[in-house]
Amino acid sequence: MSQLKTNNITHISNTGDPNIVLGDSGDVQVQSLNSGPLSGFRNAIINGDFSVKQYFNNGTGSNKYITDRWVTNDSTFGATASVSDVKGASKGLKLEGGSRIIRQLVELPLDNSGNASPGQFYNGSQWTFSIYANVAPDQLSAGFVDTGTGVTNIQSVTGMPAWTATGDVQGAFTRYTCTFAVNTVPVASNRAFRVSWSFASTATFTLAQLELGPVATPFEHRPIGTELALCQRYFQRLALWGGVVCMGNDANRTARTPQRLSVKMRSTPDVENLVQDSAAIAVTQTGSTTTKAAPSAISPRADDLIEVNNLATSGGLQTIRYANASVDLNAEL
């Protein structure tokens, strides 16, 4: 039986990395198959192409989530921007003002005692992070962190290398990559693995990808419904429409309507930004009609269950109909 022994295989006109690298342990490194990812769900980053935008926060306050799954250090950070230069991208995040620090937290699994487990970010694992940006990024940092926007109890990866500007240049955007080895472990209270970096000047970036291994493969485009569901584990902006019968206007007579969430959240969510229907219709038993703000409150009961609460405007039975109300449910890291 004949054997062909070599270290790598590449196309005759390829001047970059080899198409196939053969390791002495039997490992095979391939940059891409059919110009796409090697397998599904390679990318640990959620909403890396900003295809999901349930909300966008721009204003005062630092260390806060500004759009689905992304956190900034700054109170001035710009807006989502159109990106037409990069193939496969339509949106990016523009950072301006302040120190332009941006990060994402990747959720860790927990052991039977509720303590952090490294999961896929085990000590010694090798990861590659990549972005397309119109300005060279500053030093990348990575490590395990607690909840609360990823600034407490940091267990940092040491010896982080510099970014590499690849030959992939599309219009004003260059693909930058950074390959690093995880050389630390989480403490019990950690809940996420964090990647964080900044830009020295106003910049827009897109197609952020964090994947296991030393090669930056083509960006993984997941179906939009899948990407939305991944985001909704952490945040949901829920539309509220309904009609209920209330017995009166005190707490003991509140109409409590249970509503299941379509996606189970990371934990029982906090209620933020209840937008009431200020012109909800309240009809009494005699047929008289008034308007009121509804619903009156939202009560989370579990990671996939809330109660929508309503009170009548006065004693006695009333039917309340409301529309175009909404509430934000937040279970972010």
C-alpha positions as CSV (number, residue, x, y, z in Angstrom):
1,M,0.0,0.0,0.0
2,S,1.5,3.3,-1.1
3,Q,1.4,6.5,1.0
4,L,1.7,10.2,0.2
5,K,3.5,11.9,3.0
6,T,3.3,15.7,3.2
7,N,2.6,18.5,5.7
8,N,0.2,20.5,3.7
9,I,-1.7,20.6,0.4
10,T,-2.5,23.9,-1.4
11,H,-3.7,25.1,-4.8
12,I,-1.0,26.0,-7.3
13,S,-2.1,29.7,-7.4
14,N,-2.7,30.0,-3.7
15,T,-0.2,32.5,-2.1
16,G,-1.8,32.5,1.4
17,D,-2.3,29.7,4.0
18,P,-2.4,26.1,2.7
19,N,-5.8,24.8,1.8
20,I,-5.2,21.7,4.0
21,V,-2.7,21.3,6.8
22,L,-1.9,17.8,8.1
23,G,-0.8,17.5,11.7
24,D,1.5,14.7,13.0
25,S,-1.3,13.7,15.5
26,G,-3.8,13.0,12.7
27,D,-5.4,16.4,13.0
28,V,-6.5,18.0,9.7
29,Q,-7.0,21.8,9.4
30,V,-9.1,23.1,6.6
31,Q,-9.9,26.8,6.2
32,S,-13.4,26.2,4.7
33,L,-15.6,23.8,2.8
34,N,-17.5,25.2,-0.1
35,S,-16.5,28.7,1.1
36,G,-18.5,28.2,4.3
37,P,-18.1,27.1,7.9
38,L,-16.8,23.6,8.6
39,S,-19.8,22.7,10.7
40,G,-22.9,24.4,12.2
41,F,-22.8,26.6,15.3
42,R,-19.0,27.1,15.2
43,N,-19.5,30.8,16.2
44,A,-19.8,31.3,20.0
45,I,-20.7,34.9,19.4
46,I,-24.4,35.7,19.2
47,N,-25.6,38.4,16.8
48,G,-22.2,38.9,15.3
49,D,-23.6,40.4,12.2
50,F,-26.2,42.6,14.0
51,S,-29.1,41.0,12.1
52,V,-31.1,41.1,15.3
53,K,-32.1,44.5,16.8
54,Q,-34.8,44.1,19.4
55,Y,-33.6,47.3,20.9
56,F,-30.9,49.9,20.7
57,N,-29.8,52.0,23.8
58,N,-27.9,55.2,23.2
59,G,-27.6,57.7,25.9
60,T,-26.1,58.2,29.4
61,G,-24.7,55.5,31.5
62,S,-21.7,53.2,31.1
63,N,-21.3,49.4,31.2
64,K,-24.6,48.6,29.7
65,Y,-26.1,46.5,27.0
66,I,-26.6,48.7,23.9
67,T,-28.1,46.1,21.5
68,D,-28.7,42.4,21.6
69,R,-25.8,40.7,23.3
70,W,-23.3,43.6,23.0
71,V,-22.0,45.7,26.0
72,T,-20.1,49.0,25.9
73,N,-18.1,50.9,28.5
74,D,-19.1,54.2,27.2
75,S,-22.1,56.6,27.4
76,T,-21.5,57.7,23.8
77,F,-21.3,54.9,21.3
78,G,-23.0,55.8,18.1
79,A,-25.5,53.6,16.3
80,T,-26.0,50.6,14.1
81,A,-24.6,51.4,10.7
82,S,-25.2,50.1,7.2
83,V,-22.3,48.1,5.8
84,S,-22.3,47.5,2.1
85,D,-18.6,46.7,1.5
86,V,-18.4,43.4,3.2
87,K,-19.9,40.3,1.5
88,G,-22.6,38.8,3.6
89,A,-22.9,41.8,5.9
90,S,-25.6,44.5,5.9
91,K,-25.2,46.0,9.3
92,G,-22.4,46.9,11.7
93,L,-22.0,48.7,15.0
94,K,-20.5,52.1,14.9
95,L,-18.5,53.2,18.0
96,E,-17.7,56.9,18.5
97,G,-16.8,59.0,21.5
98,G,-15.3,57.9,24.8
99,S,-12.9,54.9,24.8
100,R,-15.0,52.9,22.3
101,I,-14.7,49.7,24.4
102,I,-17.0,46.8,23.2
103,R,-17.4,43.3,24.5
104,Q,-19.6,40.2,24.5
105,L,-20.2,37.6,27.2
106,V,-20.6,34.0,26.2
107,E,-22.6,32.0,28.8
108,L,-20.9,29.2,30.7
109,P,-22.5,25.9,31.8
110,L,-22.9,25.3,35.5
111,D,-22.1,22.1,37.5
112,N,-24.5,20.3,39.8
113,S,-23.6,22.7,42.6
114,G,-24.3,25.8,40.5
115,N,-20.7,26.7,40.1
116,A,-19.1,27.8,36.8
117,S,-17.7,25.1,34.5
118,P,-15.4,26.2,31.6
119,G,-17.3,24.1,29.1
120,Q,-15.9,24.6,25.7
121,F,-13.4,27.2,27.0
122,Y,-11.3,24.5,28.8
123,N,-7.8,25.2,29.9
124,G,-5.5,24.7,26.9
125,S,-8.1,25.2,24.2
126,Q,-7.2,27.4,21.3
127,W,-9.6,30.0,19.9
128,T,-9.7,32.4,17.1
129,F,-11.6,35.7,17.2
130,S,-12.2,37.7,14.0
131,I,-14.0,40.9,12.9
132,Y,-14.3,43.1,9.9
133,A,-13.5,46.7,10.8
134,N,-12.7,50.0,9.0
135,V,-10.2,50.9,11.8
136,A,-7.6,48.6,13.3
137,P,-8.7,47.3,16.7
138,D,-6.7,47.8,19.9
139,Q,-5.5,44.9,22.0
140,L,-8.0,42.0,22.5
141,S,-8.6,40.7,26.0
142,A,-10.4,37.6,27.1
143,G,-11.3,35.8,30.3
144,F,-13.9,34.5,32.7
145,V,-16.2,37.0,34.4
146,D,-19.2,37.2,36.7
147,T,-22.6,38.5,35.6
148,G,-23.3,42.3,35.5
149,T,-21.9,43.3,32.1
150,G,-18.6,41.5,32.6
151,V,-16.5,43.8,34.7
152,T,-16.2,41.9,38.0
153,N,-14.1,39.0,39.2
154,I,-12.2,38.7,35.9
155,Q,-10.0,35.6,35.4
156,S,-7.9,36.9,32.4
157,V,-6.2,35.0,29.7
158,T,-2.6,36.0,29.8
159,G,-0.2,36.5,26.9
160,M,-2.8,37.6,24.4
161,P,-1.2,38.1,21.0
162,A,-1.7,41.1,18.8
163,W,-4.4,41.2,16.0
164,T,-3.4,40.1,12.5
165,A,-4.7,42.0,9.5
166,T,-5.5,39.4,6.9
167,G,-5.4,39.8,3.2
168,D,-9.2,39.9,3.2
169,V,-9.9,43.6,2.4
170,Q,-13.4,44.6,1.2
171,G,-13.8,48.2,0.5
172,A,-13.0,50.1,3.7
173,F,-13.1,47.0,5.8
174,T,-10.3,44.6,6.7
175,R,-10.7,41.3,8.4
176,Y,-8.6,41.1,11.6
177,T,-8.0,37.9,13.5
178,C,-6.5,37.0,16.9
179,T,-5.7,33.4,17.9
180,F,-5.1,32.7,21.6
181,A,-4.9,29.8,24.1
182,V,-7.1,29.7,27.2
183,N,-4.6,29.5,30.1
184,T,-6.9,30.1,33.0
185,V,-10.0,28.6,34.7
186,P,-13.2,30.1,36.0
187,V,-13.9,30.6,39.7
188,A,-17.2,29.4,41.1
189,S,-19.1,32.7,40.7
190,N,-18.1,33.3,37.0
191,R,-20.9,33.0,34.5
192,A,-19.4,33.9,31.2
193,F,-16.3,34.0,29.0
194,R,-15.7,37.5,27.8
195,V,-14.0,39.0,24.7
196,S,-13.3,42.7,24.9
197,W,-11.5,45.3,22.8
198,S,-11.6,48.9,21.8
199,F,-10.8,51.2,18.9
200,A,-8.5,54.3,19.0
201,S,-10.9,56.3,16.8
202,T,-14.5,56.2,15.5
203,A,-15.0,52.8,13.9
204,T,-17.5,50.4,12.5
205,F,-17.2,46.6,12.8
206,T,-19.3,43.6,11.8
207,L,-19.2,39.8,11.3
208,A,-17.7,39.1,14.7
209,Q,-16.8,35.4,15.2
210,L,-15.2,33.4,18.0
211,E,-14.5,29.8,17.1
212,L,-12.5,26.9,18.4
213,G,-9.2,26.3,16.6
214,P,-6.4,28.3,15.0
215,V,-8.1,29.2,11.7
216,A,-10.6,32.1,11.1
217,T,-13.1,30.4,8.9
218,P,-15.8,32.2,6.8
219,F,-18.4,33.9,9.0
220,E,-21.2,31.6,10.0
221,H,-24.6,32.9,8.9
222,R,-27.3,31.2,11.0
223,P,-31.0,31.5,10.0
224,I,-32.5,34.7,11.3
225,G,-35.1,32.8,13.3
226,T,-32.3,30.9,15.0
227,E,-30.3,34.0,15.8
228,L,-33.4,35.8,17.2
229,A,-34.2,32.8,19.5
230,L,-30.6,32.8,20.7
231,C,-30.9,36.5,21.6
232,Q,-34.3,36.0,23.2
233,R,-32.7,33.7,25.8
234,Y,-31.3,36.9,27.3
235,F,-33.7,39.7,26.2
236,Q,-37.2,39.8,24.9
237,R,-39.3,42.8,23.8
238,L,-42.8,41.4,24.1
239,A,-45.9,42.9,22.5
240,L,-49.0,42.9,24.7
241,W,-52.6,42.7,23.4
242,G,-55.6,41.4,25.2
243,G,-59.0,41.6,26.8
244,V,-59.7,40.6,30.4
245,V,-62.6,40.7,32.9
246,C,-61.7,42.5,36.2
247,M,-63.7,42.3,39.4
248,G,-62.6,45.6,40.9
249,N,-59.9,48.1,41.5
250,D,-58.0,46.7,44.5
251,A,-55.0,44.3,44.6
252,N,-57.2,41.3,45.7
253,R,-59.3,41.6,42.5
254,T,-56.5,42.0,40.0
255,A,-57.0,40.0,36.8
256,R,-53.9,38.0,36.4
257,T,-53.4,36.5,33.0
258,P,-50.5,33.9,32.6
259,Q,-48.5,34.2,29.4
260,R,-45.9,31.7,28.3
261,L,-42.8,32.9,26.5
262,S,-41.9,31.4,23.2
263,V,-38.2,31.1,24.3
264,K,-37.1,30.0,27.8
265,M,-34.9,32.7,29.2
266,R,-31.6,32.3,31.0
267,S,-33.3,33.0,34.4
268,T,-36.5,34.6,35.6
269,P,-36.3,38.0,33.9
270,D,-36.4,41.5,35.3
271,V,-39.2,43.7,34.0
272,E,-38.0,46.9,32.3
273,N,-39.8,49.6,30.3
274,L,-43.5,48.6,30.5
275,V,-45.2,50.7,27.8
276,Q,-48.9,50.8,28.6
277,D,-51.8,51.3,26.2
278,S,-52.9,54.8,27.5
279,A,-56.2,54.5,25.7
280,A,-57.3,51.0,26.8
281,I,-61.1,50.6,26.8
282,A,-62.8,49.7,30.0
283,V,-66.5,48.6,29.7
284,T,-68.8,48.2,32.8
285,Q,-71.7,45.8,33.2
286,T,-74.1,48.6,32.3
287,G,-72.2,49.3,29.1
288,S,-70.6,52.6,30.1
289,T,-67.1,53.1,28.6
290,T,-64.0,54.8,30.0
291,T,-60.3,54.8,29.0
292,K,-57.4,53.8,31.2
293,A,-53.7,52.8,31.0
294,A,-53.3,49.0,30.7
295,P,-51.9,46.6,31.6
296,S,-51.3,47.8,35.1
297,A,-48.2,45.6,35.8
298,I,-46.2,42.6,34.6
299,S,-45.1,39.9,37.1
300,P,-42.4,37.4,36.1
301,R,-43.1,34.0,37.6
302,A,-40.5,31.7,35.9
303,D,-37.9,31.7,33.1
304,D,-40.7,31.1,30.6
305,L,-43.8,32.5,32.3
306,I,-45.1,36.0,33.2
307,E,-48.4,37.3,34.5
308,V,-50.1,40.3,32.9
309,N,-52.0,42.2,35.6
310,N,-55.0,44.5,35.1
311,L,-57.2,46.5,37.5
312,A,-60.6,47.9,36.9
313,T,-61.1,51.7,37.1
314,S,-63.8,51.3,39.8
315,G,-65.6,48.6,41.8
316,G,-67.6,46.0,40.1
317,L,-67.0,44.0,36.9
318,Q,-65.3,45.6,33.9
319,T,-63.9,44.3,30.7
320,I,-60.6,45.9,29.7
321,R,-59.3,45.7,26.1
322,Y,-55.7,46.9,25.4
323,A,-53.5,47.0,22.4
324,N,-50.0,48.2,21.3
325,A,-48.6,47.7,24.8
326,S,-45.1,46.2,25.3
327,V,-42.7,45.2,28.0
328,D,-38.9,44.4,28.0
329,L,-37.9,41.2,29.8
330,N,-34.2,41.2,30.7
331,A,-32.2,38.1,31.8
332,E,-28.8,39.2,30.4
333,L,-25.5,38.1,31.9
